[in-house]
Amino acid sequence: MDKPTEIGDMTREELDAELEKGWESMQNERLYSADEVDQELDEMMKDKRAVAESLFGCIPPDITLEEARAERLKKI
């Protein structure tokens, strides 16, 4: 599965192309269950969490990476 694309960083043409890819994927019956998507996203976040922990120290499980970054920047 490809890395998710951030919609806010896309041009209208890029968004249209991504939506078209999704439509074609559905037409070809390449569908994923919510559990499959959750599992893939969890795997991707593990990598990000490991990098963030190495940069910012231990990150409690109840805050986001963005919150941990903001906390760390306050201390610098």
C-alpha positions as CSV (number, residue, x, y, z in Angstrom):
1,M,0.0,0.0,0.0
2,D,1.3,3.4,-0.9
3,K,2.0,6.1,1.7
4,P,-1.1,8.3,2.3
5,T,-1.1,11.6,0.5
6,E,-1.8,14.8,2.5
7,I,-4.7,16.5,0.8
8,G,-3.8,20.0,2.0
9,D,-0.5,19.9,0.1
10,M,-2.1,18.8,-3.2
11,T,-3.1,20.9,-6.2
12,R,-6.6,20.5,-7.6
13,E,-5.1,18.4,-10.5
14,E,-3.3,16.2,-8.0
15,L,-6.4,15.7,-6.0
16,D,-8.4,14.8,-9.1
17,A,-5.7,12.3,-10.1
18,E,-5.8,10.7,-6.7
19,L,-9.6,10.4,-6.7
20,E,-9.5,8.9,-10.2
21,K,-6.9,6.3,-9.0
22,G,-9.3,5.5,-6.1
23,W,-12.3,5.2,-8.4
24,E,-10.3,2.9,-10.8
25,S,-9.2,0.8,-7.8
26,M,-12.8,0.3,-6.7
27,Q,-13.8,-0.6,-10.3
28,N,-11.1,-3.3,-10.3
29,E,-12.4,-4.6,-7.0
30,R,-9.1,-3.7,-5.2
31,L,-10.8,-3.0,-1.9
32,Y,-9.4,-3.0,1.7
33,S,-11.3,-3.6,4.9
34,A,-11.2,-1.0,7.7
35,D,-9.1,-3.5,9.7
36,E,-6.6,-3.8,6.8
37,V,-6.3,0.0,6.5
38,D,-5.9,0.4,10.3
39,Q,-3.2,-2.3,10.4
40,E,-1.2,-0.6,7.6
41,L,-1.5,2.9,9.2
42,D,-0.4,1.4,12.5
43,E,2.7,0.0,10.9
44,M,3.5,3.4,9.3
45,M,3.0,5.2,12.6
46,K,5.4,2.8,14.4
47,D,8.2,4.0,12.2
48,K,7.3,7.6,12.8
49,R,7.0,7.1,16.5
50,A,10.4,5.4,16.6
51,V,12.0,8.4,14.8
52,A,10.2,10.9,17.0
53,E,11.3,9.0,20.2
54,S,14.9,9.1,19.0
55,L,14.7,12.8,18.4
56,F,12.4,14.0,21.3
57,G,12.9,11.3,23.9
58,C,10.2,9.0,25.3
59,I,6.7,10.0,24.0
60,P,3.8,9.1,26.3
61,P,1.1,7.0,24.4
62,D,-1.6,9.6,25.2
63,I,-0.2,12.5,23.1
64,T,0.3,13.0,19.4
65,L,3.7,13.3,17.7
66,E,2.8,17.0,17.0
67,E,2.2,17.6,20.7
68,A,5.4,15.9,21.6
69,R,7.3,18.1,19.1
70,A,5.7,21.3,20.5
71,E,6.6,20.3,24.0
72,R,10.2,19.6,23.0
73,L,10.5,22.9,21.1
74,K,9.4,24.8,24.3
75,K,12.4,23.3,26.1
76,I,14.9,24.4,23.5
